[in-house]
Amino acid sequence: MPICPRSWPCWRTRRRSSIRRRSWWDKTWASRARSSYRLLQVTPSMDAHGLHFCEDTLRSVLDVLHRRLDLPDDARPRLAGDMLVAAWRHALGGWAAEAADPPSAAGLAARVRDAMAALPGSLTLPATPRAEAGGR
């Protein structure tokens, strides 16, 4: 299969590959992931380290993509990567807060799919002011 089929937006290719990688999640992965995420929420230095790791990884991914694909030399590839990381973090946060015991990797994968499916619409989300209450 080609890295990025011609008719697919890059974000969709990345979404497919990130969900496919779930095959390496073993039976205890979900519990470890939830515990780690909860620890990050109360340990700012660990959270910062995780964000630094994400940044380094994203830069490496972009380097590979620019070598292998005919991508534009503008902000869009980086922004696409940042949006995927944001979707992952959103899915992980909701999953960690609501996961049953034991947590399910399939539940996290479903949340990741839902978050990534919301990405295109998030870019065109209308910001309609609310009607003011009380005549203000």
Chimera marker file (.cmm) of the C-alpha trace (Angstrom):
<marker_set name="trace">
<marker id="1" x="0.000" y="0.000" z="0.000" r="1" g="1" b="0" radius="0.5"/>
<marker id="2" x="1.384" y="3.445" z="-0.842" r="1" g="1" b="0" radius="0.5"/>
<marker id="3" x="2.318" y="5.756" z="2.016" r="1" g="1" b="0" radius="0.5"/>
<marker id="4" x="-0.284" y="8.338" z="1.059" r="1" g="1" b="0" radius="0.5"/>
<marker id="5" x="-2.815" y="7.386" z="-1.646" r="1" g="1" b="0" radius="0.5"/>
<marker id="6" x="-3.178" y="10.222" z="-4.143" r="1" g="1" b="0" radius="0.5"/>
<marker id="7" x="-6.838" y="10.817" z="-3.403" r="1" g="1" b="0" radius="0.5"/>
<marker id="8" x="-6.493" y="10.899" z="0.392" r="1" g="1" b="0" radius="0.5"/>
<marker id="9" x="-5.796" y="13.919" z="2.531" r="1" g="1" b="0" radius="0.5"/>
<marker id="10" x="-2.656" y="13.443" z="4.590" r="1" g="1" b="0" radius="0.5"/>
<marker id="11" x="-4.571" y="13.563" z="7.904" r="1" g="1" b="0" radius="0.5"/>
<marker id="12" x="-6.667" y="10.551" z="6.852" r="1" g="1" b="0" radius="0.5"/>
<marker id="13" x="-3.539" y="8.536" z="6.069" r="1" g="1" b="0" radius="0.5"/>
<marker id="14" x="-2.053" y="9.425" z="9.437" r="1" g="1" b="0" radius="0.5"/>
<marker id="15" x="-5.322" y="8.515" z="11.168" r="1" g="1" b="0" radius="0.5"/>
<marker id="16" x="-5.327" y="5.072" z="9.547" r="1" g="1" b="0" radius="0.5"/>
<marker id="17" x="-1.726" y="4.390" z="10.459" r="1" g="1" b="0" radius="0.5"/>
<marker id="18" x="-2.125" y="5.525" z="14.070" r="1" g="1" b="0" radius="0.5"/>
<marker id="19" x="-5.148" y="3.294" z="14.617" r="1" g="1" b="0" radius="0.5"/>
<marker id="20" x="-3.513" y="0.322" z="12.881" r="1" g="1" b="0" radius="0.5"/>
<marker id="21" x="-0.574" y="0.510" z="15.238" r="1" g="1" b="0" radius="0.5"/>
<marker id="22" x="-2.961" y="-0.655" z="17.953" r="1" g="1" b="0" radius="0.5"/>
<marker id="23" x="-1.841" y="-4.207" z="17.167" r="1" g="1" b="0" radius="0.5"/>
<marker id="24" x="1.150" y="-3.802" z="19.497" r="1" g="1" b="0" radius="0.5"/>
<marker id="25" x="-1.081" y="-2.981" z="22.472" r="1" g="1" b="0" radius="0.5"/>
<marker id="26" x="-0.992" y="-5.990" z="24.778" r="1" g="1" b="0" radius="0.5"/>
<marker id="27" x="-3.594" y="-6.952" z="27.379" r="1" g="1" b="0" radius="0.5"/>
<marker id="28" x="-2.083" y="-4.771" z="30.107" r="1" g="1" b="0" radius="0.5"/>
<marker id="29" x="-1.350" y="-1.761" z="27.889" r="1" g="1" b="0" radius="0.5"/>
<marker id="30" x="-4.675" y="-0.028" z="28.517" r="1" g="1" b="0" radius="0.5"/>
<marker id="31" x="-4.290" y="-0.130" z="32.308" r="1" g="1" b="0" radius="0.5"/>
<marker id="32" x="-0.716" y="1.143" z="32.086" r="1" g="1" b="0" radius="0.5"/>
<marker id="33" x="-1.718" y="3.901" z="29.658" r="1" g="1" b="0" radius="0.5"/>
<marker id="34" x="-4.559" y="5.094" z="31.879" r="1" g="1" b="0" radius="0.5"/>
<marker id="35" x="-2.343" y="5.090" z="34.984" r="1" g="1" b="0" radius="0.5"/>
<marker id="36" x="0.394" y="6.971" z="33.134" r="1" g="1" b="0" radius="0.5"/>
<marker id="37" x="-2.035" y="9.566" z="31.829" r="1" g="1" b="0" radius="0.5"/>
<marker id="38" x="-3.495" y="10.130" z="35.291" r="1" g="1" b="0" radius="0.5"/>
<marker id="39" x="0.013" y="10.516" z="36.711" r="1" g="1" b="0" radius="0.5"/>
<marker id="40" x="0.832" y="13.105" z="34.035" r="1" g="1" b="0" radius="0.5"/>
<marker id="41" x="-2.187" y="15.132" z="35.099" r="1" g="1" b="0" radius="0.5"/>
<marker id="42" x="-0.787" y="15.610" z="38.608" r="1" g="1" b="0" radius="0.5"/>
<marker id="43" x="2.922" y="15.804" z="37.718" r="1" g="1" b="0" radius="0.5"/>
<marker id="44" x="3.612" y="18.861" z="35.532" r="1" g="1" b="0" radius="0.5"/>
<marker id="45" x="7.255" y="17.969" z="34.887" r="1" g="1" b="0" radius="0.5"/>
<marker id="46" x="6.272" y="14.554" z="33.513" r="1" g="1" b="0" radius="0.5"/>
<marker id="47" x="3.564" y="16.145" z="31.380" r="1" g="1" b="0" radius="0.5"/>
<marker id="48" x="6.130" y="18.612" z="30.020" r="1" g="1" b="0" radius="0.5"/>
<marker id="49" x="8.484" y="15.730" z="29.240" r="1" g="1" b="0" radius="0.5"/>
<marker id="50" x="5.670" y="13.985" z="27.356" r="1" g="1" b="0" radius="0.5"/>
<marker id="51" x="4.936" y="17.123" z="25.354" r="1" g="1" b="0" radius="0.5"/>
<marker id="52" x="8.642" y="17.465" z="24.550" r="1" g="1" b="0" radius="0.5"/>
<marker id="53" x="8.681" y="13.850" z="23.347" r="1" g="1" b="0" radius="0.5"/>
<marker id="54" x="5.613" y="14.566" z="21.165" r="1" g="1" b="0" radius="0.5"/>
<marker id="55" x="7.359" y="17.595" z="19.675" r="1" g="1" b="0" radius="0.5"/>
<marker id="56" x="10.520" y="15.629" z="18.867" r="1" g="1" b="0" radius="0.5"/>
<marker id="57" x="8.494" y="12.784" z="17.384" r="1" g="1" b="0" radius="0.5"/>
<marker id="58" x="6.380" y="15.116" z="15.270" r="1" g="1" b="0" radius="0.5"/>
<marker id="59" x="9.496" y="16.832" z="13.909" r="1" g="1" b="0" radius="0.5"/>
<marker id="60" x="10.967" y="13.448" z="12.987" r="1" g="1" b="0" radius="0.5"/>
<marker id="61" x="7.728" y="12.369" z="11.298" r="1" g="1" b="0" radius="0.5"/>
<marker id="62" x="7.606" y="15.603" z="9.315" r="1" g="1" b="0" radius="0.5"/>
<marker id="63" x="11.216" y="15.127" z="8.205" r="1" g="1" b="0" radius="0.5"/>
<marker id="64" x="10.370" y="11.652" z="6.896" r="1" g="1" b="0" radius="0.5"/>
<marker id="65" x="7.171" y="12.836" z="5.201" r="1" g="1" b="0" radius="0.5"/>
<marker id="66" x="8.971" y="15.709" z="3.483" r="1" g="1" b="0" radius="0.5"/>
<marker id="67" x="11.603" y="13.283" z="2.174" r="1" g="1" b="0" radius="0.5"/>
<marker id="68" x="9.060" y="10.745" z="0.904" r="1" g="1" b="0" radius="0.5"/>
<marker id="69" x="6.130" y="12.873" z="-0.222" r="1" g="1" b="0" radius="0.5"/>
<marker id="70" x="5.710" y="15.943" z="-2.357" r="1" g="1" b="0" radius="0.5"/>
<marker id="71" x="4.435" y="18.131" z="0.479" r="1" g="1" b="0" radius="0.5"/>
<marker id="72" x="4.191" y="21.905" z="0.356" r="1" g="1" b="0" radius="0.5"/>
<marker id="73" x="6.842" y="23.916" z="2.151" r="1" g="1" b="0" radius="0.5"/>
<marker id="74" x="4.355" y="25.779" z="4.315" r="1" g="1" b="0" radius="0.5"/>
<marker id="75" x="2.585" y="25.428" z="7.652" r="1" g="1" b="0" radius="0.5"/>
<marker id="76" x="-0.031" y="22.851" z="6.603" r="1" g="1" b="0" radius="0.5"/>
<marker id="77" x="1.923" y="19.612" z="7.221" r="1" g="1" b="0" radius="0.5"/>
<marker id="78" x="2.968" y="20.818" z="10.672" r="1" g="1" b="0" radius="0.5"/>
<marker id="79" x="-0.536" y="22.006" z="11.510" r="1" g="1" b="0" radius="0.5"/>
<marker id="80" x="-1.962" y="18.655" z="10.377" r="1" g="1" b="0" radius="0.5"/>
<marker id="81" x="0.447" y="16.901" z="12.738" r="1" g="1" b="0" radius="0.5"/>
<marker id="82" x="-0.407" y="19.240" z="15.601" r="1" g="1" b="0" radius="0.5"/>
<marker id="83" x="-4.108" y="18.602" z="15.048" r="1" g="1" b="0" radius="0.5"/>
<marker id="84" x="-3.565" y="14.836" z="15.157" r="1" g="1" b="0" radius="0.5"/>
<marker id="85" x="-1.646" y="15.161" z="18.418" r="1" g="1" b="0" radius="0.5"/>
<marker id="86" x="-4.455" y="17.339" z="19.815" r="1" g="1" b="0" radius="0.5"/>
<marker id="87" x="-7.061" y="14.772" z="18.731" r="1" g="1" b="0" radius="0.5"/>
<marker id="88" x="-5.049" y="11.994" z="20.405" r="1" g="1" b="0" radius="0.5"/>
<marker id="89" x="-4.705" y="13.985" z="23.637" r="1" g="1" b="0" radius="0.5"/>
<marker id="90" x="-8.423" y="14.832" z="23.601" r="1" g="1" b="0" radius="0.5"/>
<marker id="91" x="-9.359" y="11.174" z="23.095" r="1" g="1" b="0" radius="0.5"/>
<marker id="92" x="-6.893" y="9.961" z="25.717" r="1" g="1" b="0" radius="0.5"/>
<marker id="93" x="-8.114" y="12.471" z="28.308" r="1" g="1" b="0" radius="0.5"/>
<marker id="94" x="-11.766" y="11.531" z="27.890" r="1" g="1" b="0" radius="0.5"/>
<marker id="95" x="-10.961" y="7.829" z="27.844" r="1" g="1" b="0" radius="0.5"/>
<marker id="96" x="-8.764" y="7.997" z="30.967" r="1" g="1" b="0" radius="0.5"/>
<marker id="97" x="-11.444" y="9.923" z="32.858" r="1" g="1" b="0" radius="0.5"/>
<marker id="98" x="-14.278" y="7.569" z="31.924" r="1" g="1" b="0" radius="0.5"/>
<marker id="99" x="-12.637" y="4.192" z="31.270" r="1" g="1" b="0" radius="0.5"/>
<marker id="100" x="-14.127" y="1.201" z="33.028" r="1" g="1" b="0" radius="0.5"/>
<marker id="101" x="-12.034" y="-1.191" z="35.094" r="1" g="1" b="0" radius="0.5"/>
<marker id="102" x="-10.178" y="-2.674" z="33.356" r="1" g="1" b="0" radius="0.5"/>
<marker id="103" x="-9.937" y="-0.016" z="30.638" r="1" g="1" b="0" radius="0.5"/>
<marker id="104" x="-10.281" y="-1.069" z="27.026" r="1" g="1" b="0" radius="0.5"/>
<marker id="105" x="-7.802" y="-0.338" z="24.252" r="1" g="1" b="0" radius="0.5"/>
<marker id="106" x="-10.696" y="-0.701" z="21.806" r="1" g="1" b="0" radius="0.5"/>
<marker id="107" x="-12.526" y="2.049" z="23.705" r="1" g="1" b="0" radius="0.5"/>
<marker id="108" x="-9.532" y="4.344" z="23.302" r="1" g="1" b="0" radius="0.5"/>
<marker id="109" x="-9.260" y="3.493" z="19.603" r="1" g="1" b="0" radius="0.5"/>
<marker id="110" x="-12.937" y="4.404" z="19.150" r="1" g="1" b="0" radius="0.5"/>
<marker id="111" x="-12.382" y="7.745" z="20.882" r="1" g="1" b="0" radius="0.5"/>
<marker id="112" x="-9.336" y="8.419" z="18.699" r="1" g="1" b="0" radius="0.5"/>
<marker id="113" x="-11.365" y="7.664" z="15.561" r="1" g="1" b="0" radius="0.5"/>
<marker id="114" x="-14.155" y="9.987" z="16.741" r="1" g="1" b="0" radius="0.5"/>
<marker id="115" x="-11.730" y="12.794" z="17.599" r="1" g="1" b="0" radius="0.5"/>
<marker id="116" x="-9.944" y="12.490" z="14.267" r="1" g="1" b="0" radius="0.5"/>
<marker id="117" x="-13.241" y="12.417" z="12.398" r="1" g="1" b="0" radius="0.5"/>
<marker id="118" x="-14.087" y="15.754" z="14.044" r="1" g="1" b="0" radius="0.5"/>
<marker id="119" x="-10.892" y="17.445" z="12.805" r="1" g="1" b="0" radius="0.5"/>
<marker id="120" x="-12.145" y="18.671" z="9.399" r="1" g="1" b="0" radius="0.5"/>
<marker id="121" x="-15.298" y="20.162" z="10.914" r="1" g="1" b="0" radius="0.5"/>
<marker id="122" x="-13.325" y="21.836" z="13.683" r="1" g="1" b="0" radius="0.5"/>
<marker id="123" x="-11.602" y="24.016" z="11.090" r="1" g="1" b="0" radius="0.5"/>
<marker id="124" x="-14.905" y="25.408" z="9.844" r="1" g="1" b="0" radius="0.5"/>
<marker id="125" x="-16.721" y="25.518" z="13.178" r="1" g="1" b="0" radius="0.5"/>
<marker id="126" x="-18.921" y="28.627" z="13.212" r="1" g="1" b="0" radius="0.5"/>
<marker id="127" x="-18.488" y="30.940" z="16.183" r="1" g="1" b="0" radius="0.5"/>
<marker id="128" x="-21.997" y="32.305" z="16.568" r="1" g="1" b="0" radius="0.5"/>
<marker id="129" x="-22.493" y="34.692" z="19.490" r="1" g="1" b="0" radius="0.5"/>
<marker id="130" x="-25.110" y="33.617" z="22.010" r="1" g="1" b="0" radius="0.5"/>
<marker id="131" x="-28.180" y="35.730" z="22.462" r="1" g="1" b="0" radius="0.5"/>
<marker id="132" x="-27.621" y="37.927" z="25.472" r="1" g="1" b="0" radius="0.5"/>
<marker id="133" x="-29.804" y="37.156" z="28.456" r="1" g="1" b="0" radius="0.5"/>
<marker id="134" x="-31.507" y="39.990" z="30.310" r="1" g="1" b="0" radius="0.5"/>
<marker id="135" x="-31.129" y="42.577" z="27.543" r="1" g="1" b="0" radius="0.5"/>
<marker id="136" x="-27.410" y="43.173" z="28.060" r="1" g="1" b="0" radius="0.5"/>
<link id1="1" id2="2" r="1" g="1" b="0" radius="0.2"/>
<link id1="2" id2="3" r="1" g="1" b="0" radius="0.2"/>
<link id1="3" id2="4" r="1" g="1" b="0" radius="0.2"/>
<link id1="4" id2="5" r="1" g="1" b="0" radius="0.2"/>
<link id1="5" id2="6" r="1" g="1" b="0" radius="0.2"/>
<link id1="6" id2="7" r="1" g="1" b="0" radius="0.2"/>
<link id1="7" id2="8" r="1" g="1" b="0" radius="0.2"/>
<link id1="8" id2="9" r="1" g="1" b="0" radius="0.2"/>
<link id1="9" id2="10" r="1" g="1" b="0" radius="0.2"/>
<link id1="10" id2="11" r="1" g="1" b="0" radius="0.2"/>
<link id1="11" id2="12" r="1" g="1" b="0" radius="0.2"/>
<link id1="12" id2="13" r="1" g="1" b="0" radius="0.2"/>
<link id1="13" id2="14" r="1" g="1" b="0" radius="0.2"/>
<link id1="14" id2="15" r="1" g="1" b="0" radius="0.2"/>
<link id1="15" id2="16" r="1" g="1" b="0" radius="0.2"/>
<link id1="16" id2="17" r="1" g="1" b="0" radius="0.2"/>
<link id1="17" id2="18" r="1" g="1" b="0" radius="0.2"/>
<link id1="18" id2="19" r="1" g="1" b="0" radius="0.2"/>
<link id1="19" id2="20" r="1" g="1" b="0" radius="0.2"/>
<link id1="20" id2="21" r="1" g="1" b="0" radius="0.2"/>
<link id1="21" id2="22" r="1" g="1" b="0" radius="0.2"/>
<link id1="22" id2="23" r="1" g="1" b="0" radius="0.2"/>
<link id1="23" id2="24" r="1" g="1" b="0" radius="0.2"/>
<link id1="24" id2="25" r="1" g="1" b="0" radius="0.2"/>
<link id1="25" id2="26" r="1" g="1" b="0" radius="0.2"/>
<link id1="26" id2="27" r="1" g="1" b="0" radius="0.2"/>
<link id1="27" id2="28" r="1" g="1" b="0" radius="0.2"/>
<link id1="28" id2="29" r="1" g="1" b="0" radius="0.2"/>
<link id1="29" id2="30" r="1" g="1" b="0" radius="0.2"/>
<link id1="30" id2="31" r="1" g="1" b="0" radius="0.2"/>
<link id1="31" id2="32" r="1" g="1" b="0" radius="0.2"/>
<link id1="32" id2="33" r="1" g="1" b="0" radius="0.2"/>
<link id1="33" id2="34" r="1" g="1" b="0" radius="0.2"/>
<link id1="34" id2="35" r="1" g="1" b="0" radius="0.2"/>
<link id1="35" id2="36" r="1" g="1" b="0" radius="0.2"/>
<link id1="36" id2="37" r="1" g="1" b="0" radius="0.2"/>
<link id1="37" id2="38" r="1" g="1" b="0" radius="0.2"/>
<link id1="38" id2="39" r="1" g="1" b="0" radius="0.2"/>
<link id1="39" id2="40" r="1" g="1" b="0" radius="0.2"/>
<link id1="40" id2="41" r="1" g="1" b="0" radius="0.2"/>
<link id1="41" id2="42" r="1" g="1" b="0" radius="0.2"/>
<link id1="42" id2="43" r="1" g="1" b="0" radius="0.2"/>
<link id1="43" id2="44" r="1" g="1" b="0" radius="0.2"/>
<link id1="44" id2="45" r="1" g="1" b="0" radius="0.2"/>
<link id1="45" id2="46" r="1" g="1" b="0" radius="0.2"/>
<link id1="46" id2="47" r="1" g="1" b="0" radius="0.2"/>
<link id1="47" id2="48" r="1" g="1" b="0" radius="0.2"/>
<link id1="48" id2="49" r="1" g="1" b="0" radius="0.2"/>
<link id1="49" id2="50" r="1" g="1" b="0" radius="0.2"/>
<link id1="50" id2="51" r="1" g="1" b="0" radius="0.2"/>
<link id1="51" id2="52" r="1" g="1" b="0" radius="0.2"/>
<link id1="52" id2="53" r="1" g="1" b="0" radius="0.2"/>
<link id1="53" id2="54" r="1" g="1" b="0" radius="0.2"/>
<link id1="54" id2="55" r="1" g="1" b="0" radius="0.2"/>
<link id1="55" id2="56" r="1" g="1" b="0" radius="0.2"/>
<link id1="56" id2="57" r="1" g="1" b="0" radius="0.2"/>
<link id1="57" id2="58" r="1" g="1" b="0" radius="0.2"/>
<link id1="58" id2="59" r="1" g="1" b="0" radius="0.2"/>
<link id1="59" id2="60" r="1" g="1" b="0" radius="0.2"/>
<link id1="60" id2="61" r="1" g="1" b="0" radius="0.2"/>
<link id1="61" id2="62" r="1" g="1" b="0" radius="0.2"/>
<link id1="62" id2="63" r="1" g="1" b="0" radius="0.2"/>
<link id1="63" id2="64" r="1" g="1" b="0" radius="0.2"/>
<link id1="64" id2="65" r="1" g="1" b="0" radius="0.2"/>
<link id1="65" id2="66" r="1" g="1" b="0" radius="0.2"/>
<link id1="66" id2="67" r="1" g="1" b="0" radius="0.2"/>
<link id1="67" id2="68" r="1" g="1" b="0" radius="0.2"/>
<link id1="68" id2="69" r="1" g="1" b="0" radius="0.2"/>
<link id1="69" id2="70" r="1" g="1" b="0" radius="0.2"/>
<link id1="70" id2="71" r="1" g="1" b="0" radius="0.2"/>
<link id1="71" id2="72" r="1" g="1" b="0" radius="0.2"/>
<link id1="72" id2="73" r="1" g="1" b="0" radius="0.2"/>
<link id1="73" id2="74" r="1" g="1" b="0" radius="0.2"/>
<link id1="74" id2="75" r="1" g="1" b="0" radius="0.2"/>
<link id1="75" id2="76" r="1" g="1" b="0" radius="0.2"/>
<link id1="76" id2="77" r="1" g="1" b="0" radius="0.2"/>
<link id1="77" id2="78" r="1" g="1" b="0" radius="0.2"/>
<link id1="78" id2="79" r="1" g="1" b="0" radius="0.2"/>
<link id1="79" id2="80" r="1" g="1" b="0" radius="0.2"/>
<link id1="80" id2="81" r="1" g="1" b="0" radius="0.2"/>
<link id1="81" id2="82" r="1" g="1" b="0" radius="0.2"/>
<link id1="82" id2="83" r="1" g="1" b="0" radius="0.2"/>
<link id1="83" id2="84" r="1" g="1" b="0" radius="0.2"/>
<link id1="84" id2="85" r="1" g="1" b="0" radius="0.2"/>
<link id1="85" id2="86" r="1" g="1" b="0" radius="0.2"/>
<link id1="86" id2="87" r="1" g="1" b="0" radius="0.2"/>
<link id1="87" id2="88" r="1" g="1" b="0" radius="0.2"/>
<link id1="88" id2="89" r="1" g="1" b="0" radius="0.2"/>
<link id1="89" id2="90" r="1" g="1" b="0" radius="0.2"/>
<link id1="90" id2="91" r="1" g="1" b="0" radius="0.2"/>
<link id1="91" id2="92" r="1" g="1" b="0" radius="0.2"/>
<link id1="92" id2="93" r="1" g="1" b="0" radius="0.2"/>
<link id1="93" id2="94" r="1" g="1" b="0" radius="0.2"/>
<link id1="94" id2="95" r="1" g="1" b="0" radius="0.2"/>
<link id1="95" id2="96" r="1" g="1" b="0" radius="0.2"/>
<link id1="96" id2="97" r="1" g="1" b="0" radius="0.2"/>
<link id1="97" id2="98" r="1" g="1" b="0" radius="0.2"/>
<link id1="98" id2="99" r="1" g="1" b="0" radius="0.2"/>
<link id1="99" id2="100" r="1" g="1" b="0" radius="0.2"/>
<link id1="100" id2="101" r="1" g="1" b="0" radius="0.2"/>
<link id1="101" id2="102" r="1" g="1" b="0" radius="0.2"/>
<link id1="102" id2="103" r="1" g="1" b="0" radius="0.2"/>
<link id1="103" id2="104" r="1" g="1" b="0" radius="0.2"/>
<link id1="104" id2="105" r="1" g="1" b="0" radius="0.2"/>
<link id1="105" id2="106" r="1" g="1" b="0" radius="0.2"/>
<link id1="106" id2="107" r="1" g="1" b="0" radius="0.2"/>
<link id1="107" id2="108" r="1" g="1" b="0" radius="0.2"/>
<link id1="108" id2="109" r="1" g="1" b="0" radius="0.2"/>
<link id1="109" id2="110" r="1" g="1" b="0" radius="0.2"/>
<link id1="110" id2="111" r="1" g="1" b="0" radius="0.2"/>
<link id1="111" id2="112" r="1" g="1" b="0" radius="0.2"/>
<link id1="112" id2="113" r="1" g="1" b="0" radius="0.2"/>
<link id1="113" id2="114" r="1" g="1" b="0" radius="0.2"/>
<link id1="114" id2="115" r="1" g="1" b="0" radius="0.2"/>
<link id1="115" id2="116" r="1" g="1" b="0" radius="0.2"/>
<link id1="116" id2="117" r="1" g="1" b="0" radius="0.2"/>
<link id1="117" id2="118" r="1" g="1" b="0" radius="0.2"/>
<link id1="118" id2="119" r="1" g="1" b="0" radius="0.2"/>
<link id1="119" id2="120" r="1" g="1" b="0" radius="0.2"/>
<link id1="120" id2="121" r="1" g="1" b="0" radius="0.2"/>
<link id1="121" id2="122" r="1" g="1" b="0" radius="0.2"/>
<link id1="122" id2="123" r="1" g="1" b="0" radius="0.2"/>
<link id1="123" id2="124" r="1" g="1" b="0" radius="0.2"/>
<link id1="124" id2="125" r="1" g="1" b="0" radius="0.2"/>
<link id1="125" id2="126" r="1" g="1" b="0" radius="0.2"/>
<link id1="126" id2="127" r="1" g="1" b="0" radius="0.2"/>
<link id1="127" id2="128" r="1" g="1" b="0" radius="0.2"/>
<link id1="128" id2="129" r="1" g="1" b="0" radius="0.2"/>
<link id1="129" id2="130" r="1" g="1" b="0" radius="0.2"/>
<link id1="130" id2="131" r="1" g="1" b="0" radius="0.2"/>
<link id1="131" id2="132" r="1" g="1" b="0" radius="0.2"/>
<link id1="132" id2="133" r="1" g="1" b="0" radius="0.2"/>
<link id1="133" id2="134" r="1" g="1" b="0" radius="0.2"/>
<link id1="134" id2="135" r="1" g="1" b="0" radius="0.2"/>
<link id1="135" id2="136" r="1" g="1" b="0" radius="0.2"/>
</marker_set>
